[in-house]
Amino acid sequence: MNPMKVCSVTLNDGHLMPMLGLGTSAPSQVPKSKVEEAVKTAIDVGYRHIDSAYLYQNEEEIGRAIWKKIADGTVQREDIFYTTKVWGTFLRPELVRTSLDTSLRKLGLSYVNLYLIHFPVALKPGEEFIPKDKDGEVIFDTVDLCATWEAMEKCKDLGLTKSIGVSNFSRRHLERILNKPGLKYKPVCNQVECHPYLNQSKLQEFCKSKDIILTAYGALGTDFRKEWVNKNCPVLLKDPVLNAIAAKHGRTPAQVALRFQLQRGLVALVKSFNEKRIRENFQVFNFQLTPEDMESLDGLNKNIRYFPYEFVNHTDYPFFDEN
């Protein structure tokens, strides 16, 4: 049976979203061809949820992988749940569709399944992903997020995306959208960094109360080769509590960390370019953590962020918020 139907959550607009997805962000030293191979392997294994973004600059490779798997009969387009995101340089309302059209062209697709606002901070439109002045300071843009959201709603109405949501939003940013006069569609999800060291329990509770799915990126910690990662953080997968629970169940620490999120009702994204780990990470639907395991893992929370972003001097920076 199709894993997309078996292990999915129903979004607030009625669409299904597979609970386990393949993340595709990568350090600059990883060849783009590795992303293409990873996506093909993941689809062969059973993944049906692929997550990327304009910022990752790998959507041509992902599109080739998807179409090769369609061509060889492994999947049809409707089997794949594909997510992309609009970056801060495209948050002006008139540019929101431009970003999506660019992604669709690179992918060779007529629609995506989910389109997210990548980060609630608007940046100066231009060629640079993080535009900076001569002194190296980030150049921000002034944009009304509610107007941006209206442009996202238009993309949904046009059929260019099945669903729309947000990423890296705090409660105050979500409330800004939810309280917008004339709101047509609520965000279906909020994709945020989430793992046992950052369990996001308060934000999860708020999102659940609004019928918004919390999606966990960085669910295994992080790849410390990434340029934007906080290198001073402890390595999650070496945590003794996590490893003890993994040993008890005869599982890998990564499988336990992913299972933790699934049993909390979250959607989890996991990134790997290694075939063995891609297969291992998918084997999380045939075991259960005990209530004691869940309590122990929940107790690991340290509010540690591996992905701080560099927009800390902006009023819309979300990570100073309590949730």
C-alpha positions as CSV (number, residue, x, y, z in Angstrom):
1,M,0.0,0.0,0.0
2,N,1.2,3.5,-0.7
3,P,3.1,4.9,2.3
4,M,1.8,8.4,1.5
5,K,-1.7,7.2,2.4
6,V,-0.8,4.9,5.3
7,C,1.5,7.3,7.3
8,S,0.1,10.7,6.6
9,V,-1.6,13.6,8.5
10,T,-4.6,15.4,7.2
11,L,-3.9,19.2,6.8
12,N,-6.6,21.8,7.6
13,D,-7.4,22.2,3.9
14,G,-8.0,18.4,3.5
15,H,-4.8,17.4,1.7
16,L,-2.7,14.6,3.0
17,M,1.0,15.2,4.1
18,P,3.3,12.2,4.6
19,M,4.7,12.2,8.2
20,L,8.3,11.5,7.2
21,G,10.0,13.6,4.5
22,L,13.4,13.8,2.9
23,G,15.1,17.1,3.6
24,T,17.5,18.3,0.8
25,S,19.5,21.2,2.2
26,A,23.2,20.5,1.9
27,P,26.6,22.1,2.7
28,S,28.2,23.9,-0.3
29,Q,30.8,21.2,-0.6
30,V,28.2,18.5,-1.4
31,P,27.8,18.1,-5.2
32,K,24.3,18.8,-6.4
33,S,24.4,15.4,-8.1
34,K,24.4,13.8,-4.6
35,V,21.0,15.4,-4.0
36,E,19.6,13.9,-7.2
37,E,20.9,10.4,-6.3
38,A,19.5,10.8,-2.7
39,V,16.0,11.7,-4.0
40,K,16.0,8.7,-6.4
41,T,17.1,6.4,-3.6
42,A,14.6,7.8,-1.2
43,I,11.7,7.3,-3.7
44,D,12.8,3.7,-4.3
45,V,12.9,3.2,-0.5
46,G,9.3,4.5,-0.1
47,Y,9.7,8.2,0.8
48,R,6.9,10.2,-0.9
49,H,7.6,13.6,0.8
50,I,10.4,15.7,-0.6
51,D,11.3,19.1,1.0
52,S,13.4,21.7,-0.7
53,A,13.4,25.5,-1.2
54,Y,14.4,28.2,-3.6
55,L,17.3,28.9,-1.2
56,Y,18.8,25.4,-1.6
57,Q,19.4,25.9,-5.3
58,N,18.9,22.2,-6.0
59,E,15.5,22.0,-7.6
60,E,16.7,21.2,-11.1
61,E,18.4,18.1,-9.7
62,I,15.3,17.2,-7.6
63,G,13.1,17.6,-10.6
64,R,15.2,15.3,-12.7
65,A,15.1,12.7,-9.9
66,I,11.4,12.8,-9.6
67,W,10.8,12.6,-13.4
68,K,13.2,9.6,-13.7
69,K,11.2,7.8,-11.0
70,I,8.0,8.7,-12.8
71,A,9.5,7.5,-16.1
72,D,10.6,4.1,-14.7
73,G,7.1,3.5,-13.2
74,T,8.1,3.7,-9.5
75,V,5.7,6.6,-8.8
76,Q,3.2,8.9,-10.5
77,R,3.2,12.6,-9.9
78,E,0.3,12.4,-7.5
79,D,2.2,10.0,-5.3
80,I,4.8,12.7,-4.5
81,F,4.3,15.4,-1.9
82,Y,6.7,18.2,-2.8
83,T,7.5,21.3,-0.7
84,T,9.2,24.5,-1.7
85,K,9.6,27.8,0.0
86,V,9.7,31.5,-0.9
87,W,12.9,33.2,0.4
88,G,13.1,36.6,2.0
89,T,14.2,38.4,-1.2
90,F,10.8,37.5,-2.7
91,L,8.5,38.5,0.1
92,R,7.2,41.5,-1.7
93,P,3.7,40.4,-2.7
94,E,4.4,41.0,-6.4
95,L,7.4,38.6,-6.2
96,V,5.8,35.7,-4.3
97,R,4.5,34.0,-7.5
98,T,7.7,34.8,-9.4
99,S,9.6,32.7,-6.9
100,L,7.2,29.8,-7.2
101,D,7.2,30.0,-11.0
102,T,11.0,29.8,-10.9
103,S,10.8,26.7,-8.7
104,L,8.2,25.1,-11.0
105,R,10.3,25.8,-14.1
106,K,13.4,24.2,-12.5
107,L,11.4,21.2,-11.3
108,G,9.5,20.7,-14.5
109,L,6.3,20.5,-12.5
110,S,2.9,22.3,-13.0
111,Y,2.3,22.5,-9.2
112,V,3.8,21.9,-5.8
113,N,2.0,20.4,-2.9
114,L,3.1,22.9,-0.3
115,Y,4.5,26.4,-0.6
116,L,6.0,28.0,2.5
117,I,7.2,31.4,3.6
118,H,10.7,30.3,4.5
119,F,11.4,32.9,7.2
120,P,9.4,35.9,8.5
121,V,12.1,38.4,7.7
122,A,12.0,40.3,4.4
123,L,15.3,41.0,2.6
124,K,16.2,43.4,-0.2
125,P,15.2,41.9,-3.6
126,G,18.2,41.1,-5.7
127,E,20.6,38.4,-6.8
128,E,22.1,37.7,-3.3
129,F,20.4,35.3,-1.0
130,I,21.4,37.4,2.0
131,P,22.1,40.9,0.5
132,K,24.6,43.0,2.5
133,D,25.9,46.5,2.3
134,K,29.6,47.5,2.0
135,D,30.1,47.0,5.7
136,G,28.7,43.5,5.6
137,E,25.4,44.4,7.3
138,V,22.3,42.5,6.0
139,I,20.0,44.8,4.0
140,F,16.4,44.2,5.1
141,D,13.2,45.1,3.2
142,T,9.9,46.5,4.7
143,V,7.1,44.1,3.8
144,D,3.7,43.5,5.3
145,L,3.5,39.7,6.0
146,C,-0.2,39.8,5.7
147,A,0.1,41.2,2.1
148,T,2.6,38.5,1.4
149,W,0.2,35.9,2.8
150,E,-2.5,37.2,0.4
151,A,-0.1,36.6,-2.5
152,M,0.4,33.0,-1.1
153,E,-3.4,32.5,-1.1
154,K,-3.5,33.6,-4.8
155,C,-0.9,31.0,-5.7
156,K,-3.2,28.4,-4.1
157,D,-6.3,29.7,-5.9
158,L,-4.4,29.4,-9.2
159,G,-3.6,25.8,-8.5
160,L,0.2,26.4,-8.5
161,T,0.3,24.9,-5.0
162,K,-2.1,22.6,-3.3
163,S,-1.4,24.0,0.2
164,I,0.3,27.0,1.8
165,G,2.1,27.4,5.1
166,V,5.0,29.0,6.9
167,S,8.4,28.2,8.3
168,N,10.4,29.5,11.3
169,F,7.4,31.4,12.6
170,S,6.9,32.1,16.3
171,R,3.5,32.3,17.9
172,R,3.3,36.1,17.3
173,H,4.0,35.7,13.6
174,L,1.4,33.0,13.3
175,E,-1.1,35.2,15.1
176,R,-0.4,38.1,12.7
177,I,-1.6,35.9,9.9
178,L,-4.4,34.2,11.7
179,N,-5.8,37.5,12.8
180,K,-5.6,39.1,9.4
181,P,-8.9,40.6,8.3
182,G,-10.3,38.6,5.3
183,L,-8.1,35.6,5.9
184,K,-9.0,33.0,3.2
185,Y,-6.7,30.1,4.1
186,K,-4.9,29.4,7.4
187,P,-1.4,28.1,7.2
188,V,-1.5,24.3,7.1
189,C,1.8,23.9,8.8
190,N,4.7,25.7,10.5
191,Q,8.1,24.1,9.7
192,V,10.6,24.8,12.5
193,E,13.8,23.4,14.0
194,C,12.7,20.7,16.4
195,H,14.5,17.8,18.1
196,P,14.9,16.4,21.6
197,Y,17.3,19.3,22.5
198,L,14.6,21.8,21.2
199,N,11.2,20.1,21.6
200,Q,9.1,23.2,20.8
201,S,6.4,22.0,23.2
202,K,4.7,25.4,23.7
203,L,4.7,26.2,20.0
204,Q,3.4,22.7,19.2
205,E,0.6,23.2,21.7
206,F,-0.4,26.5,20.1
207,C,-0.2,25.1,16.6
208,K,-2.4,22.2,17.6
209,S,-5.0,24.5,19.0
210,K,-5.2,26.2,15.6
211,D,-5.2,23.0,13.6
212,I,-1.7,23.8,12.2
213,I,0.7,20.9,11.8
214,L,4.2,21.4,13.3
215,T,6.9,20.0,10.9
216,A,10.3,19.3,12.4
217,Y,13.5,20.1,10.5
218,G,16.9,19.3,12.0
219,A,15.1,16.3,13.7
220,L,18.5,14.5,14.0
221,G,20.4,17.6,15.1
222,T,22.5,18.8,12.2
223,D,25.3,18.3,9.8
224,F,28.2,20.4,11.3
225,R,29.7,20.9,7.8
226,K,26.9,23.4,7.1
227,E,28.3,27.0,7.1
228,W,25.4,28.5,9.0
229,V,25.3,26.0,11.9
230,N,26.2,26.8,15.5
231,K,29.4,24.7,15.9
232,N,29.3,25.0,19.7
233,C,26.3,22.8,20.2
234,P,26.5,19.2,21.5
235,V,25.9,16.4,19.0
236,L,22.4,15.1,19.5
237,L,23.0,11.6,18.2
238,K,25.7,11.0,20.8
239,D,23.4,11.8,23.7
240,P,23.6,9.0,26.2
241,V,19.9,8.9,27.0
242,L,19.0,8.7,23.3
243,N,21.6,6.0,22.8
244,A,20.3,4.0,25.7
245,I,16.8,4.0,24.4
246,A,18.0,3.1,21.0
247,A,20.0,0.1,22.4
248,K,16.9,-1.1,24.4
249,H,14.8,-1.2,21.2
250,G,17.6,-2.5,18.9
251,R,17.3,0.7,16.9
252,T,19.7,3.5,15.8
253,P,19.7,6.8,17.7
254,A,18.4,8.5,14.5
255,Q,15.5,6.1,14.3
256,V,14.5,6.8,17.9
257,A,14.9,10.6,17.4
258,L,12.5,10.4,14.4
259,R,10.1,8.1,16.1
260,F,9.9,10.6,19.0
261,Q,8.6,13.2,16.7
262,L,6.1,11.0,14.9
263,Q,4.6,9.8,18.2
264,R,4.2,13.5,19.2
265,G,2.1,14.0,16.1
266,L,4.7,16.0,14.2
267,V,5.8,15.6,10.6
268,A,9.6,15.0,10.6
269,L,12.2,15.8,7.9
270,V,15.4,13.8,7.7
271,K,18.3,14.5,5.5
272,S,21.0,12.1,4.3
273,F,22.9,11.4,1.1
274,N,24.0,7.9,2.3
275,E,21.9,5.0,0.9
276,K,22.2,2.9,4.1
277,R,21.1,5.8,6.3
278,I,18.3,6.8,3.9
279,R,16.9,3.2,4.3
280,E,17.5,3.1,8.0
281,N,15.8,6.4,8.6
282,F,12.6,5.2,6.8
283,Q,12.3,2.2,9.2
284,V,10.5,4.1,11.9
285,F,6.9,2.9,11.4
286,N,7.2,-0.6,12.8
287,F,8.1,0.1,16.5
288,Q,6.8,2.1,19.4
289,L,8.5,4.1,22.1
290,T,7.1,3.6,25.6
291,P,5.6,6.5,27.6
292,E,8.7,6.3,29.7
293,D,10.9,6.6,26.6
294,M,8.9,9.6,25.5
295,E,9.2,11.3,28.9
296,S,12.9,10.7,29.0
297,L,13.4,12.2,25.5
298,D,11.2,15.1,26.3
299,G,13.3,15.8,29.3
300,L,16.4,16.3,27.1
301,N,15.1,19.7,26.1
302,K,17.8,22.4,26.4
303,N,16.4,25.0,24.0
304,I,19.4,24.5,21.9
305,R,19.3,25.9,18.3
306,Y,21.6,24.5,15.7
307,F,20.3,27.0,13.1
308,P,20.4,30.5,14.5
309,Y,20.2,32.5,11.2
310,E,22.0,35.9,11.1
311,F,19.0,38.3,11.2
312,V,19.2,38.9,14.9
313,N,19.1,42.7,14.6
314,H,15.7,42.6,12.9
315,T,12.4,43.2,14.8
316,D,10.8,40.2,13.1
317,Y,13.6,37.8,14.1
318,P,11.5,35.0,15.6
319,F,14.0,33.1,17.8
320,F,14.0,35.5,20.7
321,D,10.4,34.7,21.3
322,E,9.6,32.2,24.1
323,N,7.9,30.0,21.6
